[in-house]
């Protein structure tokens, strides 16, 4: 017999830790290396699977990737606690008569997902000659990991499209705006891109981690009355994420020039 366990590697370390649950319904296929005959199977409600009644011979196992997951790092640590497949397929296992190998495991983990939210205060105001047709504003960006998965350590880049209507100075030591706590020191401000202001975080976001950065600035109406949308963008692929459907947020500002 050949088999064992498919599990959710909650901390993405490639090792089965206490309390990490199995994944049910994962497609598992046994292949006889000599004859190329295949036997289909799947994991049970606890992530377990077993191909029994096998004849002596050499076999390999192919694992399907469950929806919303990616494979964890293979071959980390002890063989009975690691993930064996590489690109979905294990190495070869040779069984003798009556032998059971219950060390053939596969680990998967959820994919990190970053979601930004932008806040402008105030969102509605009037300017006139006495104010220089300008208004002090606060801008805060909140970045949240929403899939309960740590990011992979690659840079997380947030962009705000440039506009002539806003000027500001980014202060890395700023720790709050109003009642909102900021971690400006963790974000590196880039001012060289002609189309965007860029803010980069070099580190790993924890599962469900939330971090804010922000600044005070001056909004200029430039003699106009109307509305404007400020938006922030998490650059696709930041932190290893692959869901790009929630990478943009915007905030509308209504302004009147009197």
MARMINU-713080 format. One line per 3 residues: their letters; for each residue x, y, z of C-alpha. Coordinates in nm, 4 decimals, always signed. Example, Ala and Ser with C-alpha at 12.3 -4.5 7.8 and 13.67 -1.06 7.14 Angstrom:
2
AS	+1.2300,-0.4500,+0.7800  +1.3670,-0.1060,+0.7140
***
This chain:
258
XXX	+0.0000,+0.0000,+0.0000  +0.1051,+0.3575,-0.0626  -0.0369,+0.6813,+0.0705
XXX	-0.0848,+0.9156,+0.3590  -0.1824,+1.2825,+0.3855  -0.2522,+1.6073,+0.2000
XXX	-0.2466,+1.9069,+0.4334  -0.2932,+2.2804,+0.4558  +0.0507,+2.4192,+0.5395
XXX	-0.0814,+2.7174,+0.7325  +0.2566,+2.8829,+0.7837  +0.3976,+2.7786,+0.4432
XXX	+0.7130,+2.6298,+0.5949  +0.6969,+2.2961,+0.4110  +0.6657,+2.0950,+0.7322
XXX	+0.3603,+1.9362,+0.8930  +0.3067,+2.1215,+1.2178  +0.0700,+2.0260,+1.4973
XXX	-0.2835,+2.1382,+1.4222  -0.2391,+2.1899,+1.0493  -0.5503,+2.0378,+0.8901
XXX	-0.5934,+1.8007,+0.6012  -0.7470,+1.9082,+0.2699  -1.0373,+1.7006,+0.1456
XXX	-1.1234,+1.6174,-0.2143  -0.7722,+1.6551,-0.3572  -0.7180,+1.4474,-0.6705
XXX	-0.4469,+1.1830,-0.6225  -0.3289,+0.9536,-0.9047  -0.1083,+0.6470,-0.8633
XXX	+0.1100,+0.5486,-1.1584  +0.2871,+0.2159,-1.2035  +0.6226,+0.3321,-1.3380
XXX	+0.6840,+0.0049,-1.5229  +0.3476,-0.0360,-1.6950  +0.2262,+0.3295,-1.6918
XXX	-0.1078,+0.2045,-1.5573  -0.2828,+0.4675,-1.3457  -0.5253,+0.4459,-1.0544
XXX	-0.7313,+0.7531,-0.9645  -0.8183,+0.8527,-0.6105  -0.8839,+1.1488,-0.3833
XXX	-0.8373,+1.2525,-0.0236  -1.1078,+1.1930,+0.2344  -1.2635,+1.4462,+0.4709
XXX	-0.9438,+1.4466,+0.6804  -0.7003,+1.4782,+0.3909  -0.6071,+1.1089,+0.4018
XXX	-0.5680,+0.8777,+0.1039  -0.4375,+0.5221,+0.0501  -0.3789,+0.2970,-0.2480
XXX	-0.3973,-0.0561,-0.1086  -0.3630,-0.4079,-0.2480  -0.0681,-0.3104,-0.4645
XXX	+0.1548,-0.5656,-0.6276  +0.5312,-0.5417,-0.5757  +0.6686,-0.2783,-0.8105
XXX	+0.7687,+0.0835,-0.8536  +0.5113,+0.3613,-0.8252  +0.4812,+0.7394,-0.8207
XXX	+0.1991,+0.9674,-0.7092  +0.0601,+1.2769,-0.8789  -0.1339,+1.5359,-0.6764
XXX	-0.3797,+1.7859,-0.8167  -0.3615,+2.1380,-0.6770  -0.6754,+2.2304,-0.4816
XXX	-0.8505,+2.5486,-0.5876  -0.7128,+2.8614,-0.4187  -0.3889,+2.6937,-0.3080
XXX	-0.0333,+2.6600,-0.4285  +0.2148,+2.3838,-0.3499  +0.4348,+2.4351,-0.0469
XXX	+0.8139,+2.3948,-0.0531  +0.8982,+2.0251,-0.1094  +1.1395,+1.8001,+0.0765
XXX	+1.1851,+2.0058,+0.3909  +1.2842,+1.8110,+0.7014  +1.1848,+1.4551,+0.7930
XXX	+1.0348,+1.2438,+0.5159  +0.7212,+1.1586,+0.7154  +0.6478,+1.5287,+0.7780
XXX	+0.7452,+1.6984,+0.4535  +0.5822,+1.7506,+0.1145  +0.7064,+1.5057,-0.1468
XXX	+0.5843,+1.6140,-0.4910  +0.7883,+1.8428,-0.7121  +0.5726,+2.0105,-0.9796
XXX	+0.2907,+1.7885,-0.8601  +0.4674,+1.4522,-0.8965  +0.6627,+1.2509,-0.6420
XXX	+0.9733,+1.0482,-0.6997  +0.9559,+0.6721,-0.7383  +0.8628,+0.4345,-0.4544
XXX	+0.9523,+0.0660,-0.4821  +0.7329,-0.1697,-0.2814  +0.8016,-0.5300,-0.1929
XXX	+0.5313,-0.7833,-0.1128  +0.3217,-0.6810,+0.1884  +0.4941,-0.3430,+0.2319
XXX	+0.3047,-0.0248,+0.3262  +0.4683,+0.3145,+0.2743  +0.2694,+0.5818,+0.4574
XXX	+0.5109,+0.8724,+0.4101  +0.3843,+1.0078,+0.0761  +0.2485,+1.3498,+0.1703
XXX	+0.1689,+1.6723,-0.0117  +0.1364,+2.0189,+0.1370  -0.0421,+2.3200,-0.0043
XXX	-0.1042,+2.6659,+0.1307  -0.3331,+2.9543,+0.0525  -0.2040,+3.2375,-0.1632
XXX	-0.1464,+3.5765,+0.0041  -0.3892,+3.8450,-0.1054  -0.3278,+4.2150,-0.0495
XXX	-0.6048,+4.4721,-0.0542  -0.5554,+4.8499,-0.0316  -0.7959,+5.1146,+0.0967
XXX	-0.7421,+5.4883,+0.0503  -0.8897,+5.7597,+0.2725  -0.8968,+6.1369,+0.2064
XXX	-1.0099,+6.3835,+0.4705  -1.2069,+6.5939,+0.4101  -1.3860,+6.4623,+0.1018
XXX	-1.5899,+6.7754,+0.0383  -1.4858,+7.1408,+0.0733  -1.4912,+7.4912,-0.0725
XXX	-1.1848,+7.7032,-0.1514  -1.1553,+8.0681,-0.2453  -0.9041,+8.3476,-0.2758
XXX	-0.8656,+8.3738,+0.1009  -0.7338,+8.0153,+0.1142  -0.5189,+8.0504,-0.1956
XXX	-0.7684,+7.8185,-0.3667  -0.6216,+7.5366,-0.1631  -0.7173,+7.3091,+0.1254
XXX	-0.5117,+7.1041,+0.3691  -0.5988,+6.7341,+0.3402  -0.5002,+6.4079,+0.5023
XXX	-0.4341,+6.1000,+0.2902  -0.4054,+5.7538,+0.4459  -0.3491,+5.4212,+0.2709
XXX	-0.4302,+5.0970,+0.4502  -0.2856,+4.7712,+0.3150  -0.4347,+4.4463,+0.4454
XXX	-0.3599,+4.0788,+0.3872  -0.7037,+3.9199,+0.3520  -0.6486,+3.5473,+0.2880
XXX	-0.4862,+3.4527,+0.6212  -0.1536,+3.3813,+0.4525  +0.1857,+3.5493,+0.5008
XXX	+0.3370,+3.7194,+0.1995  +0.6504,+3.5668,+0.0504  +0.8947,+3.8428,+0.1451
XXX	+0.9160,+4.0028,-0.1978  +0.8607,+4.3811,-0.2076  +0.5093,+4.5160,-0.1690
XXX	+0.4640,+4.8223,-0.3888  +0.1749,+5.0681,-0.3624  +0.1285,+5.3416,-0.6205
XXX	-0.0740,+5.6621,-0.6106  -0.1122,+5.8304,-0.9515  +0.0426,+6.1749,-0.9568
XXX	-0.1742,+6.4833,-0.9884  -0.0862,+6.8516,-1.0007  -0.3708,+6.9156,-0.7579
XXX	-0.1853,+6.7575,-0.4644  +0.1464,+6.8404,-0.3024  +0.2885,+6.6776,+0.0090
XXX	+0.6007,+6.5895,+0.2022  +0.6349,+6.2292,+0.3159  +0.7522,+6.2097,+0.6772
XXX	+0.8934,+5.8628,+0.7649  +0.8771,+5.9385,+1.1385  +0.5051,+6.0218,+1.1357
XXX	+0.3212,+5.7692,+1.3554  -0.0386,+5.8891,+1.3456  -0.2917,+6.1087,+1.1706
XXX	-0.5920,+6.1825,+1.3860  -0.6883,+5.8526,+1.5494  -0.5186,+5.6371,+1.2830
XXX	-0.1884,+5.4722,+1.3688  +0.0723,+5.4881,+1.0921  +0.3890,+5.2920,+1.0250
XXX	+0.5478,+5.5310,+0.7783  +0.8964,+5.4191,+0.8770  +0.8302,+5.0757,+0.7244
XXX	+0.7492,+5.2201,+0.3816  +1.0117,+5.3646,+0.1484  +0.8833,+5.6610,-0.0513
XXX	+0.9845,+5.6864,-0.4174  +0.9430,+6.0119,-0.6076  +1.1188,+5.9338,-0.9360
XXX	+0.8345,+5.7739,-1.1338  +0.6760,+6.0453,-1.3517  +0.3337,+5.8805,-1.3381
XXX	+0.3092,+5.7602,-0.9779  +0.4163,+5.8240,-0.6233  +0.5468,+5.4881,-0.4993
XXX	+0.5598,+5.3395,-0.1500  +0.7497,+5.0125,-0.0986  +0.7501,+4.7729,+0.1942
XXX	+1.0463,+4.5352,+0.2226  +0.9371,+4.2569,+0.4514  +0.6747,+3.9910,+0.5129
XXX	+0.3139,+4.0742,+0.5901  +0.1728,+3.8348,+0.8508  -0.1586,+3.6551,+0.7946
XXX	-0.4399,+3.9110,+0.8199  -0.1766,+4.1780,+0.8755  -0.2803,+4.5437,+0.8417
XXX	-0.0513,+4.8427,+0.7993  -0.1170,+5.2119,+0.7362  +0.0945,+5.4898,+0.5941
XXX	-0.0073,+5.8453,+0.5272  +0.0687,+6.2150,+0.5068  -0.0800,+6.5614,+0.5157
XXX	-0.0791,+6.7597,+0.1949  -0.2321,+7.0528,+0.0143  -0.5068,+7.0206,-0.2445
XXX	-0.5227,+7.2910,-0.5130  -0.8471,+7.3453,-0.7038  -0.6601,+7.5207,-0.9879
XXX	-0.9657,+7.7410,-1.0311  -1.1963,+7.4480,-1.0991  -1.5130,+7.3128,-0.9403
XXX	-1.5906,+6.9448,-0.9629  -1.4920,+6.6053,-0.8308  -1.1755,+6.4026,-0.8433
XXX	-1.0954,+6.0403,-0.7671  -0.7744,+5.9607,-0.5838  -0.6760,+5.5976,-0.6120
XXX	-0.4117,+5.3645,-0.4764  -0.2842,+5.0520,-0.6471  -0.1067,+4.7460,-0.5104
XXX	+0.1272,+4.6480,-0.7934  +0.0338,+4.3043,-0.9260  +0.2440,+4.0254,-0.7756
XXX	+0.3497,+4.2211,-0.4679  +0.4327,+3.9872,-0.1811  +0.3631,+3.6835,-0.3987
XXX	-0.0085,+3.7496,-0.4408  -0.1910,+3.6296,-0.7515  -0.5414,+3.7716,-0.7052
XXX	-0.5341,+4.1083,-0.8790  -0.9082,+4.1780,-0.8692  -0.8936,+4.3775,-0.5437
XXX	-0.5679,+4.5690,-0.5992  -0.7208,+4.9131,-0.6570  -0.9243,+5.1427,-0.4347
XXX	-1.0368,+5.5011,-0.4816  -1.1818,+5.7917,-0.2856  -1.3865,+6.0746,-0.4361
XXX	-1.3228,+6.4361,-0.3445  -1.5837,+6.7022,-0.4228  -1.4543,+7.0586,-0.4340
XXX	-1.5942,+7.4012,-0.5098  -1.3990,+7.7094,-0.6117  -1.5820,+8.0169,-0.4872
***
